[in-house]
Amino acid sequence: MTYDFIAGDTGSKLKIAMIDKATGRRIVPFDTIYNAAVWVKPEGLSPVKRNMTNLTSANDGYAEYLLLASELVEGTLQTQVEITKVSDGSFVSELQVTEWQVGPKLQ
């Protein structure tokens, strides 16, 4: 089996590119117009909403989230990203649920 993450790991990140479907280009300046958040649901636990960090300068148009070791539980990790406007917090978009396989930590 192939794993996307290892249980209890530190330093693992989710990174997304915000793409304008009409142009196929990254949304720039993403950080001044939109916020990104990710719902994280580890195996057997309730989903939790976490803010993503908007990356600027050369990485503008991307957002990332550093996963907590406690969120990397062996099994299936589900994530879903949502985008809101900075100006009023209104909902803009939501990506489909993505499932990641978290493998056991070698002892």
Jmol script that loads the backbone (N, CA, C; Angstrom):
load data "model"
ATOM      1  N   MET A   1       0.841  -1.178   0.000  1.00  0.00           N
ATOM      2  CA  MET A   1       0.000   0.000   0.000  1.00  0.00           C
ATOM      3  C   MET A   1       0.890   1.246   0.000  1.00  0.00           C
ATOM      4  N   THR A   2       0.422   2.281  -0.660  1.00  0.00           N
ATOM      5  CA  THR A   2       1.129   3.556  -0.694  1.00  0.00           C
ATOM      6  C   THR A   2       0.492   4.503   0.313  1.00  0.00           C
ATOM      7  N   TYR A   3       1.331   5.218   1.052  1.00  0.00           N
ATOM      8  CA  TYR A   3       0.846   6.156   2.054  1.00  0.00           C
ATOM      9  C   TYR A   3       1.196   7.589   1.652  1.00  0.00           C
ATOM     10  N   ASP A   4       0.303   8.510   1.994  1.00  0.00           N
ATOM     11  CA  ASP A   4       0.526   9.926   1.727  1.00  0.00           C
ATOM     12  C   ASP A   4       1.239  10.598   2.897  1.00  0.00           C
ATOM     13  N   PHE A   5       0.962  10.120   4.102  1.00  0.00           N
ATOM     14  CA  PHE A   5       1.544  10.659   5.330  1.00  0.00           C
ATOM     15  C   PHE A   5       1.863   9.507   6.270  1.00  0.00           C
ATOM     16  N   ILE A   6       2.648   9.810   7.304  1.00  0.00           N
ATOM     17  CA  ILE A   6       2.982   8.825   8.333  1.00  0.00           C
ATOM     18  C   ILE A   6       2.385   9.296   9.659  1.00  0.00           C
ATOM     19  N   ALA A   7       1.802   8.381  10.408  1.00  0.00           N
ATOM     20  CA  ALA A   7       1.153   8.705  11.686  1.00  0.00           C
ATOM     21  C   ALA A   7       2.111   9.440  12.618  1.00  0.00           C
ATOM     22  N   GLY A   8       1.608  10.532  13.219  1.00  0.00           N
ATOM     23  CA  GLY A   8       2.369  11.287  14.201  1.00  0.00           C
ATOM     24  C   GLY A   8       3.500  12.125  13.644  1.00  0.00           C
ATOM     25  N   ASP A   9       3.613  12.204  12.324  1.00  0.00           N
ATOM     26  CA  ASP A   9       4.711  12.961  11.701  1.00  0.00           C
ATOM     27  C   ASP A   9       4.587  14.451  12.017  1.00  0.00           C
ATOM     28  N   THR A  10       5.696  15.130  12.014  1.00  0.00           N
ATOM     29  CA  THR A  10       5.703  16.590  12.149  1.00  0.00           C
ATOM     30  C   THR A  10       6.323  17.170  10.887  1.00  0.00           C
ATOM     31  N   GLY A  11       5.834  18.308  10.464  1.00  0.00           N
ATOM     32  CA  GLY A  11       6.378  18.954   9.273  1.00  0.00           C
ATOM     33  C   GLY A  11       5.609  18.665   8.001  1.00  0.00           C
ATOM     34  N   SER A  12       4.581  17.834   8.047  1.00  0.00           N
ATOM     35  CA  SER A  12       3.788  17.531   6.851  1.00  0.00           C
ATOM     36  C   SER A  12       2.826  18.681   6.559  1.00  0.00           C
ATOM     37  N   LYS A  13       2.754  19.086   5.296  1.00  0.00           N
ATOM     38  CA  LYS A  13       1.922  20.219   4.910  1.00  0.00           C
ATOM     39  C   LYS A  13       0.960  19.861   3.790  1.00  0.00           C
ATOM     40  N   LEU A  14      -0.194  20.544   3.815  1.00  0.00           N
ATOM     41  CA  LEU A  14      -1.101  20.556   2.673  1.00  0.00           C
ATOM     42  C   LEU A  14      -0.852  21.892   1.984  1.00  0.00           C
ATOM     43  N   LYS A  15      -0.651  21.886   0.684  1.00  0.00           N
ATOM     44  CA  LYS A  15      -0.428  23.126  -0.062  1.00  0.00           C
ATOM     45  C   LYS A  15      -1.358  23.110  -1.266  1.00  0.00           C
ATOM     46  N   ILE A  16      -2.100  24.217  -1.436  1.00  0.00           N
ATOM     47  CA  ILE A  16      -3.036  24.301  -2.546  1.00  0.00           C
ATOM     48  C   ILE A  16      -2.721  25.516  -3.408  1.00  0.00           C
ATOM     49  N   ALA A  17      -2.994  25.382  -4.683  1.00  0.00           N
ATOM     50  CA  ALA A  17      -2.882  26.511  -5.615  1.00  0.00           C
ATOM     51  C   ALA A  17      -4.291  26.959  -5.942  1.00  0.00           C
ATOM     52  N   MET A  18      -4.537  28.249  -5.807  1.00  0.00           N
ATOM     53  CA  MET A  18      -5.844  28.797  -6.137  1.00  0.00           C
ATOM     54  C   MET A  18      -5.826  29.193  -7.611  1.00  0.00           C
ATOM     55  N   ILE A  19      -6.578  28.468  -8.415  1.00  0.00           N
ATOM     56  CA  ILE A  19      -6.576  28.655  -9.865  1.00  0.00           C
ATOM     57  C   ILE A  19      -7.913  29.232 -10.322  1.00  0.00           C
ATOM     58  N   ASP A  20      -7.833  30.253 -11.162  1.00  0.00           N
ATOM     59  CA  ASP A  20      -9.022  30.826 -11.793  1.00  0.00           C
ATOM     60  C   ASP A  20      -9.382  29.903 -12.961  1.00  0.00           C
ATOM     61  N   LYS A  21     -10.536  29.263 -12.888  1.00  0.00           N
ATOM     62  CA  LYS A  21     -10.923  28.301 -13.928  1.00  0.00           C
ATOM     63  C   LYS A  21     -11.028  28.938 -15.310  1.00  0.00           C
ATOM     64  N   ALA A  22     -11.403  30.207 -15.363  1.00  0.00           N
ATOM     65  CA  ALA A  22     -11.570  30.885 -16.652  1.00  0.00           C
ATOM     66  C   ALA A  22     -10.233  31.108 -17.354  1.00  0.00           C
ATOM     67  N   THR A  23      -9.192  31.428 -16.582  1.00  0.00           N
ATOM     68  CA  THR A  23      -7.900  31.754 -17.189  1.00  0.00           C
ATOM     69  C   THR A  23      -6.861  30.664 -17.032  1.00  0.00           C
ATOM     70  N   GLY A  24      -7.065  29.770 -16.068  1.00  0.00           N
ATOM     71  CA  GLY A  24      -6.076  28.732 -15.800  1.00  0.00           C
ATOM     72  C   GLY A  24      -4.870  29.249 -15.033  1.00  0.00           C
ATOM     73  N   ARG A  25      -4.936  30.478 -14.546  1.00  0.00           N
ATOM     74  CA  ARG A  25      -3.819  31.080 -13.815  1.00  0.00           C
ATOM     75  C   ARG A  25      -4.111  31.147 -12.322  1.00  0.00           C
ATOM     76  N   ARG A  26      -3.024  31.235 -11.542  1.00  0.00           N
ATOM     77  CA  ARG A  26      -3.190  31.397 -10.100  1.00  0.00           C
ATOM     78  C   ARG A  26      -3.861  32.726  -9.802  1.00  0.00           C
ATOM     79  N   ILE A  27      -4.681  32.748  -8.756  1.00  0.00           N
ATOM     80  CA  ILE A  27      -5.353  33.975  -8.330  1.00  0.00           C
ATOM     81  C   ILE A  27      -4.339  34.825  -7.562  1.00  0.00           C
ATOM     82  N   VAL A  28      -4.024  35.980  -8.123  1.00  0.00           N
ATOM     83  CA  VAL A  28      -3.048  36.888  -7.530  1.00  0.00           C
ATOM     84  C   VAL A  28      -3.667  38.268  -7.491  1.00  0.00           C
ATOM     85  N   PRO A  29      -3.650  39.038  -6.409  1.00  0.00           N
ATOM     86  CA  PRO A  29      -3.073  38.681  -5.102  1.00  0.00           C
ATOM     87  C   PRO A  29      -4.082  37.944  -4.243  1.00  0.00           C
ATOM     88  N   PHE A  30      -3.863  36.693  -4.035  1.00  0.00           N
ATOM     89  CA  PHE A  30      -4.769  35.834  -3.281  1.00  0.00           C
ATOM     90  C   PHE A  30      -4.921  36.302  -1.843  1.00  0.00           C
ATOM     91  N   ASP A  31      -3.795  36.661  -1.190  1.00  0.00           N
ATOM     92  CA  ASP A  31      -3.826  36.941   0.244  1.00  0.00           C
ATOM     93  C   ASP A  31      -4.573  38.209   0.621  1.00  0.00           C
ATOM     94  N   THR A  32      -4.784  39.123  -0.306  1.00  0.00           N
ATOM     95  CA  THR A  32      -5.513  40.344   0.031  1.00  0.00           C
ATOM     96  C   THR A  32      -6.991  40.262  -0.338  1.00  0.00           C
ATOM     97  N   ILE A  33      -7.372  39.238  -1.069  1.00  0.00           N
ATOM     98  CA  ILE A  33      -8.755  39.106  -1.521  1.00  0.00           C
ATOM     99  C   ILE A  33      -9.471  37.927  -0.853  1.00  0.00           C
ATOM    100  N   TYR A  34      -8.779  36.827  -0.669  1.00  0.00           N
ATOM    101  CA  TYR A  34      -9.406  35.605  -0.167  1.00  0.00           C
ATOM    102  C   TYR A  34      -8.677  35.024   1.036  1.00  0.00           C
ATOM    103  N   ASN A  35      -9.409  34.271   1.835  1.00  0.00           N
ATOM    104  CA  ASN A  35      -8.849  33.450   2.911  1.00  0.00           C
ATOM    105  C   ASN A  35      -9.125  31.999   2.585  1.00  0.00           C
ATOM    106  N   ALA A  36      -8.228  31.130   3.005  1.00  0.00           N
ATOM    107  CA  ALA A  36      -8.438  29.696   2.825  1.00  0.00           C
ATOM    108  C   ALA A  36      -8.446  29.033   4.195  1.00  0.00           C
ATOM    109  N   ALA A  37      -9.335  28.069   4.342  1.00  0.00           N
ATOM    110  CA  ALA A  37      -9.390  27.250   5.555  1.00  0.00           C
ATOM    111  C   ALA A  37      -9.528  25.797   5.106  1.00  0.00           C
ATOM    112  N   VAL A  38      -9.113  24.894   5.957  1.00  0.00           N
ATOM    113  CA  VAL A  38      -9.220  23.481   5.623  1.00  0.00           C
ATOM    114  C   VAL A  38      -9.917  22.761   6.777  1.00  0.00           C
ATOM    115  N   TRP A  39     -10.880  21.912   6.416  1.00  0.00           N
ATOM    116  CA  TRP A  39     -11.496  21.010   7.385  1.00  0.00           C
ATOM    117  C   TRP A  39     -10.633  19.761   7.401  1.00  0.00           C
ATOM    118  N   VAL A  40     -10.213  19.349   8.589  1.00  0.00           N
ATOM    119  CA  VAL A  40      -9.353  18.183   8.754  1.00  0.00           C
ATOM    120  C   VAL A  40     -10.112  17.164   9.582  1.00  0.00           C
ATOM    121  N   LYS A  41     -10.250  15.939   9.052  1.00  0.00           N
ATOM    122  CA  LYS A  41     -10.946  14.881   9.788  1.00  0.00           C
ATOM    123  C   LYS A  41     -10.087  13.621   9.814  1.00  0.00           C
ATOM    124  N   PRO A  42      -9.328  13.448  10.911  1.00  0.00           N
ATOM    125  CA  PRO A  42      -8.548  12.221  11.061  1.00  0.00           C
ATOM    126  C   PRO A  42      -9.465  11.011  11.292  1.00  0.00           C
ATOM    127  N   GLU A  43      -8.944   9.847  11.019  1.00  0.00           N
ATOM    128  CA  GLU A  43      -9.673   8.594  11.230  1.00  0.00           C
ATOM    129  C   GLU A  43     -10.220   8.523  12.654  1.00  0.00           C
ATOM    130  N   GLY A  44     -11.535   8.323  12.795  1.00  0.00           N
ATOM    131  CA  GLY A  44     -12.167   8.135  14.083  1.00  0.00           C
ATOM    132  C   GLY A  44     -12.363   9.396  14.921  1.00  0.00           C
ATOM    133  N   LEU A  45     -12.030  10.558  14.382  1.00  0.00           N
ATOM    134  CA  LEU A  45     -12.174  11.807  15.125  1.00  0.00           C
ATOM    135  C   LEU A  45     -13.139  12.748  14.409  1.00  0.00           C
ATOM    136  N   SER A  46     -13.580  13.775  15.104  1.00  0.00           N
ATOM    137  CA  SER A  46     -14.488  14.761  14.517  1.00  0.00           C
ATOM    138  C   SER A  46     -13.711  15.746  13.643  1.00  0.00           C
ATOM    139  N   PRO A  47     -14.361  16.299  12.608  1.00  0.00           N
ATOM    140  CA  PRO A  47     -13.686  17.284  11.760  1.00  0.00           C
ATOM    141  C   PRO A  47     -13.441  18.594  12.515  1.00  0.00           C
ATOM    142  N   VAL A  48     -12.321  19.236  12.198  1.00  0.00           N
ATOM    143  CA  VAL A  48     -11.941  20.508  12.802  1.00  0.00           C
ATOM    144  C   VAL A  48     -11.549  21.464  11.685  1.00  0.00           C
ATOM    145  N   LYS A  49     -12.028  22.709  11.800  1.00  0.00           N
ATOM    146  CA  LYS A  49     -11.688  23.723  10.807  1.00  0.00           C
ATOM    147  C   LYS A  49     -10.412  24.436  11.220  1.00  0.00           C
ATOM    148  N   ARG A  50      -9.442  24.505  10.297  1.00  0.00           N
ATOM    149  CA  ARG A  50      -8.151  25.153  10.555  1.00  0.00           C
ATOM    150  C   ARG A  50      -7.899  26.216   9.488  1.00  0.00           C
ATOM    151  N   ASN A  51      -7.330  27.345   9.889  1.00  0.00           N
ATOM    152  CA  ASN A  51      -6.960  28.380   8.922  1.00  0.00           C
ATOM    153  C   ASN A  51      -5.698  27.967   8.183  1.00  0.00           C
ATOM    154  N   MET A  52      -5.669  28.260   6.902  1.00  0.00           N
ATOM    155  CA  MET A  52      -4.479  28.024   6.099  1.00  0.00           C
ATOM    156  C   MET A  52      -3.703  29.337   6.014  1.00  0.00           C
ATOM    157  N   THR A  53      -2.408  29.248   5.767  1.00  0.00           N
ATOM    158  CA  THR A  53      -1.564  30.421   5.614  1.00  0.00           C
ATOM    159  C   THR A  53      -1.512  30.789   4.138  1.00  0.00           C
ATOM    160  N   ASN A  54      -1.855  32.035   3.836  1.00  0.00           N
ATOM    161  CA  ASN A  54      -1.747  32.511   2.458  1.00  0.00           C
ATOM    162  C   ASN A  54      -0.288  32.851   2.192  1.00  0.00           C
ATOM    163  N   LEU A  55       0.266  32.283   1.144  1.00  0.00           N
ATOM    164  CA  LEU A  55       1.667  32.525   0.810  1.00  0.00           C
ATOM    165  C   LEU A  55       1.758  33.703  -0.148  1.00  0.00           C
ATOM    166  N   THR A  56       2.735  34.551   0.079  1.00  0.00           N
ATOM    167  CA  THR A  56       2.864  35.759  -0.726  1.00  0.00           C
ATOM    168  C   THR A  56       4.159  35.759  -1.534  1.00  0.00           C
ATOM    169  N   SER A  57       4.408  36.844  -2.223  1.00  0.00           N
ATOM    170  CA  SER A  57       5.559  37.078  -3.103  1.00  0.00           C
ATOM    171  C   SER A  57       5.602  36.026  -4.205  1.00  0.00           C
ATOM    172  N   ALA A  58       6.714  35.315  -4.321  1.00  0.00           N
ATOM    173  CA  ALA A  58       6.868  34.358  -5.426  1.00  0.00           C
ATOM    174  C   ALA A  58       5.844  33.234  -5.360  1.00  0.00           C
ATOM    175  N   ASN A  59       5.300  32.987  -4.161  1.00  0.00           N
ATOM    176  CA  ASN A  59       4.324  31.907  -3.984  1.00  0.00           C
ATOM    177  C   ASN A  59       2.896  32.410  -3.961  1.00  0.00           C
ATOM    178  N   ASP A  60       2.653  33.660  -4.349  1.00  0.00           N
ATOM    179  CA  ASP A  60       1.305  34.207  -4.305  1.00  0.00           C
ATOM    180  C   ASP A  60       0.349  33.320  -5.095  1.00  0.00           C
ATOM    181  N   GLY A  61      -0.834  33.161  -4.563  1.00  0.00           N
ATOM    182  CA  GLY A  61      -1.812  32.286  -5.205  1.00  0.00           C
ATOM    183  C   GLY A  61      -1.856  30.907  -4.581  1.00  0.00           C
ATOM    184  N   TYR A  62      -1.043  30.685  -3.549  1.00  0.00           N
ATOM    185  CA  TYR A  62      -1.011  29.410  -2.840  1.00  0.00           C
ATOM    186  C   TYR A  62      -1.376  29.615  -1.375  1.00  0.00           C
ATOM    187  N   ALA A  63      -1.891  28.568  -0.775  1.00  0.00           N
ATOM    188  CA  ALA A  63      -2.136  28.549   0.661  1.00  0.00           C
ATOM    189  C   ALA A  63      -1.663  27.193   1.175  1.00  0.00           C
ATOM    190  N   GLU A  64      -1.205  27.165   2.438  1.00  0.00           N
ATOM    191  CA  GLU A  64      -0.748  25.900   3.003  1.00  0.00           C
ATOM    192  C   GLU A  64      -1.173  25.770   4.452  1.00  0.00           C
ATOM    193  N   TYR A  65      -1.183  24.538   4.918  1.00  0.00           N
ATOM    194  CA  TYR A  65      -1.510  24.240   6.307  1.00  0.00           C
ATOM    195  C   TYR A  65      -0.532  23.188   6.810  1.00  0.00           C
ATOM    196  N   LEU A  66       0.110  23.468   7.930  1.00  0.00           N
ATOM    197  CA  LEU A  66       1.022  22.525   8.568  1.00  0.00           C
ATOM    198  C   LEU A  66       0.195  21.596   9.451  1.00  0.00           C
ATOM    199  N   LEU A  67       0.124  20.333   9.067  1.00  0.00           N
ATOM    200  CA  LEU A  67      -0.663  19.358   9.826  1.00  0.00           C
ATOM    201  C   LEU A  67      -0.043  19.120  11.195  1.00  0.00           C
ATOM    202  N   LEU A  68      -0.902  19.004  12.207  1.00  0.00           N
ATOM    203  CA  LEU A  68      -0.453  18.678  13.556  1.00  0.00           C
ATOM    204  C   LEU A  68      -0.189  17.177  13.640  1.00  0.00           C
ATOM    205  N   ALA A  69       0.782  16.798  14.454  1.00  0.00           N
ATOM    206  CA  ALA A  69       1.077  15.373  14.630  1.00  0.00           C
ATOM    207  C   ALA A  69      -0.167  14.611  15.093  1.00  0.00           C
ATOM    208  N   SER A  70      -0.990  15.262  15.915  1.00  0.00           N
ATOM    209  CA  SER A  70      -2.210  14.611  16.436  1.00  0.00           C
ATOM    210  C   SER A  70      -3.282  14.423  15.358  1.00  0.00           C
ATOM    211  N   GLU A  71      -3.152  15.127  14.237  1.00  0.00           N
ATOM    212  CA  GLU A  71      -4.105  14.967  13.135  1.00  0.00           C
ATOM    213  C   GLU A  71      -3.712  13.831  12.195  1.00  0.00           C
ATOM    214  N   LEU A  72      -2.483  13.384  12.318  1.00  0.00           N
ATOM    215  CA  LEU A  72      -2.005  12.291  11.468  1.00  0.00           C
ATOM    216  C   LEU A  72      -2.128  10.975  12.218  1.00  0.00           C
ATOM    217  N   VAL A  73      -3.376  10.486  12.212  1.00  0.00           N
ATOM    218  CA  VAL A  73      -3.735   9.226  12.857  1.00  0.00           C
ATOM    219  C   VAL A  73      -3.763   8.153  11.785  1.00  0.00           C
ATOM    220  N   GLU A  74      -3.211   6.983  12.092  1.00  0.00           N
ATOM    221  CA  GLU A  74      -3.185   5.899  11.115  1.00  0.00           C
ATOM    222  C   GLU A  74      -4.586   5.620  10.587  1.00  0.00           C
ATOM    223  N   GLY A  75      -4.711   5.520   9.268  1.00  0.00           N
ATOM    224  CA  GLY A  75      -5.995   5.285   8.607  1.00  0.00           C
ATOM    225  C   GLY A  75      -6.219   6.318   7.523  1.00  0.00           C
ATOM    226  N   THR A  76      -7.468   6.743   7.365  1.00  0.00           N
ATOM    227  CA  THR A  76      -7.819   7.705   6.328  1.00  0.00           C
ATOM    228  C   THR A  76      -7.975   9.102   6.928  1.00  0.00           C
ATOM    229  N   LEU A  77      -7.299  10.063   6.335  1.00  0.00           N
ATOM    230  CA  LEU A  77      -7.427  11.465   6.713  1.00  0.00           C
ATOM    231  C   LEU A  77      -8.223  12.152   5.612  1.00  0.00           C
ATOM    232  N   GLN A  78      -9.320  12.799   5.997  1.00  0.00           N
ATOM    233  CA  GLN A  78     -10.125  13.539   5.030  1.00  0.00           C
ATOM    234  C   GLN A  78      -9.876  15.027   5.196  1.00  0.00           C
ATOM    235  N   THR A  79      -9.750  15.732   4.072  1.00  0.00           N
ATOM    236  CA  THR A  79      -9.589  17.184   4.113  1.00  0.00           C
ATOM    237  C   THR A  79     -10.518  17.818   3.084  1.00  0.00           C
ATOM    238  N   GLN A  80     -10.932  19.045   3.377  1.00  0.00           N
ATOM    239  CA  GLN A  80     -11.752  19.808   2.450  1.00  0.00           C
ATOM    240  C   GLN A  80     -11.404  21.284   2.638  1.00  0.00           C
ATOM    241  N   VAL A  81     -11.033  21.951   1.555  1.00  0.00           N
ATOM    242  CA  VAL A  81     -10.639  23.354   1.610  1.00  0.00           C
ATOM    243  C   VAL A  81     -11.827  24.232   1.243  1.00  0.00           C
ATOM    244  N   GLU A  82     -11.969  25.348   1.971  1.00  0.00           N
ATOM    245  CA  GLU A  82     -12.997  26.324   1.608  1.00  0.00           C
ATOM    246  C   GLU A  82     -12.345  27.697   1.494  1.00  0.00           C
ATOM    247  N   ILE A  83     -12.890  28.511   0.607  1.00  0.00           N
ATOM    248  CA  ILE A  83     -12.358  29.842   0.330  1.00  0.00           C
ATOM    249  C   ILE A  83     -13.432  30.878   0.661  1.00  0.00           C
ATOM    250  N   THR A  84     -13.032  31.934   1.382  1.00  0.00           N
ATOM    251  CA  THR A  84     -13.942  33.028   1.713  1.00  0.00           C
ATOM    252  C   THR A  84     -13.287  34.352   1.327  1.00  0.00           C
ATOM    253  N   LYS A  85     -14.114  35.387   1.170  1.00  0.00           N
ATOM    254  CA  LYS A  85     -13.606  36.722   0.874  1.00  0.00           C
ATOM    255  C   LYS A  85     -13.110  37.380   2.156  1.00  0.00           C
ATOM    256  N   VAL A  86     -11.958  38.071   2.064  1.00  0.00           N
ATOM    257  CA  VAL A  86     -11.405  38.793   3.205  1.00  0.00           C
ATOM    258  C   VAL A  86     -12.344  39.923   3.619  1.00  0.00           C
ATOM    259  N   SER A  87     -12.909  40.630   2.648  1.00  0.00           N
ATOM    260  CA  SER A  87     -13.698  41.835   2.924  1.00  0.00           C
ATOM    261  C   SER A  87     -14.916  41.593   3.808  1.00  0.00           C
ATOM    262  N   ASP A  88     -15.630  40.491   3.577  1.00  0.00           N
ATOM    263  CA  ASP A  88     -16.863  40.284   4.335  1.00  0.00           C
ATOM    264  C   ASP A  88     -17.050  38.847   4.849  1.00  0.00           C
ATOM    265  N   GLY A  89     -16.077  37.987   4.599  1.00  0.00           N
ATOM    266  CA  GLY A  89     -16.162  36.610   5.077  1.00  0.00           C
ATOM    267  C   GLY A  89     -17.137  35.735   4.314  1.00  0.00           C
ATOM    268  N   SER A  90     -17.687  36.271   3.210  1.00  0.00           N
ATOM    269  CA  SER A  90     -18.659  35.482   2.449  1.00  0.00           C
ATOM    270  C   SER A  90     -17.989  34.291   1.768  1.00  0.00           C
ATOM    271  N   PHE A  91     -18.757  33.230   1.671  1.00  0.00           N
ATOM    272  CA  PHE A  91     -18.307  31.971   1.091  1.00  0.00           C
ATOM    273  C   PHE A  91     -18.117  32.115  -0.414  1.00  0.00           C
ATOM    274  N   VAL A  92     -16.979  31.650  -0.920  1.00  0.00           N
ATOM    275  CA  VAL A  92     -16.684  31.742  -2.347  1.00  0.00           C
ATOM    276  C   VAL A  92     -16.695  30.361  -3.004  1.00  0.00           C
ATOM    277  N   SER A  93     -15.983  29.419  -2.423  1.00  0.00           N
ATOM    278  CA  SER A  93     -15.817  28.133  -3.072  1.00  0.00           C
ATOM    279  C   SER A  93     -15.436  27.065  -2.056  1.00  0.00           C
ATOM    280  N   GLU A  94     -15.645  25.827  -2.448  1.00  0.00           N
ATOM    281  CA  GLU A  94     -15.279  24.701  -1.604  1.00  0.00           C
ATOM    282  C   GLU A  94     -14.801  23.584  -2.512  1.00  0.00           C
ATOM    283  N   LEU A  95     -13.657  23.014  -2.188  1.00  0.00           N
ATOM    284  CA  LEU A  95     -13.132  21.903  -2.963  1.00  0.00           C
ATOM    285  C   LEU A  95     -13.745  20.602  -2.485  1.00  0.00           C
ATOM    286  N   GLN A  96     -13.721  19.601  -3.341  1.00  0.00           N
ATOM    287  CA  GLN A  96     -14.261  18.306  -2.950  1.00  0.00           C
ATOM    288  C   GLN A  96     -13.418  17.709  -1.824  1.00  0.00           C
ATOM    289  N   VAL A  97     -14.002  16.781  -1.100  1.00  0.00           N
ATOM    290  CA  VAL A  97     -13.288  16.096  -0.025  1.00  0.00           C
ATOM    291  C   VAL A  97     -12.171  15.259  -0.640  1.00  0.00           C
ATOM    292  N   THR A  98     -10.991  15.376  -0.053  1.00  0.00           N
ATOM    293  CA  THR A  98      -9.845  14.576  -0.491  1.00  0.00           C
ATOM    294  C   THR A  98      -9.496  13.602   0.620  1.00  0.00           C
ATOM    295  N   GLU A  99      -9.231  12.367   0.245  1.00  0.00           N
ATOM    296  CA  GLU A  99      -8.844  11.357   1.226  1.00  0.00           C
ATOM    297  C   GLU A  99      -7.377  11.011   1.051  1.00  0.00           C
ATOM    298  N   TRP A 100      -6.665  10.996   2.185  1.00  0.00           N
ATOM    299  CA  TRP A 100      -5.243  10.692   2.227  1.00  0.00           C
ATOM    300  C   TRP A 100      -5.051   9.457   3.095  1.00  0.00           C
ATOM    301  N   GLN A 101      -4.107   8.632   2.740  1.00  0.00           N
ATOM    302  CA  GLN A 101      -3.795   7.445   3.545  1.00  0.00           C
ATOM    303  C   GLN A 101      -2.631   7.748   4.469  1.00  0.00           C
ATOM    304  N   VAL A 102      -2.859   7.519   5.761  1.00  0.00           N
ATOM    305  CA  VAL A 102      -1.830   7.742   6.771  1.00  0.00           C
ATOM    306  C   VAL A 102      -1.324   6.374   7.237  1.00  0.00           C
ATOM    307  N   GLY A 103      -0.055   6.129   7.025  1.00  0.00           N
ATOM    308  CA  GLY A 103       0.527   4.845   7.359  1.00  0.00           C
ATOM    309  C   GLY A 103       1.075   4.784   8.773  1.00  0.00           C
ATOM    310  N   PRO A 104       1.396   3.599   9.236  1.00  0.00           N
ATOM    311  CA  PRO A 104       1.909   3.432  10.596  1.00  0.00           C
ATOM    312  C   PRO A 104       3.320   4.014  10.733  1.00  0.00           C
ATOM    313  N   LYS A 105       3.611   4.459  11.933  1.00  0.00           N
ATOM    314  CA  LYS A 105       4.955   4.949  12.233  1.00  0.00           C
ATOM    315  C   LYS A 105       5.806   3.749  12.604  1.00  0.00           C
ATOM    316  N   LEU A 106       6.970   3.654  12.007  1.00  0.00           N
ATOM    317  CA  LEU A 106       7.862   2.537  12.337  1.00  0.00           C
ATOM    318  C   LEU A 106       8.414   2.745  13.734  1.00  0.00           C
ATOM    319  N   GLN A 107       8.437   1.680  14.487  1.00  0.00           N
ATOM    320  CA  GLN A 107       8.912   1.765  15.893  1.00  0.00           C
ATOM    321  C   GLN A 107      10.357   1.392  15.989  1.00  0.00           C
TER     322      GLN A 107
END
end "model"
wireframe off; spacefill off
backbone 0.3
color backbone group
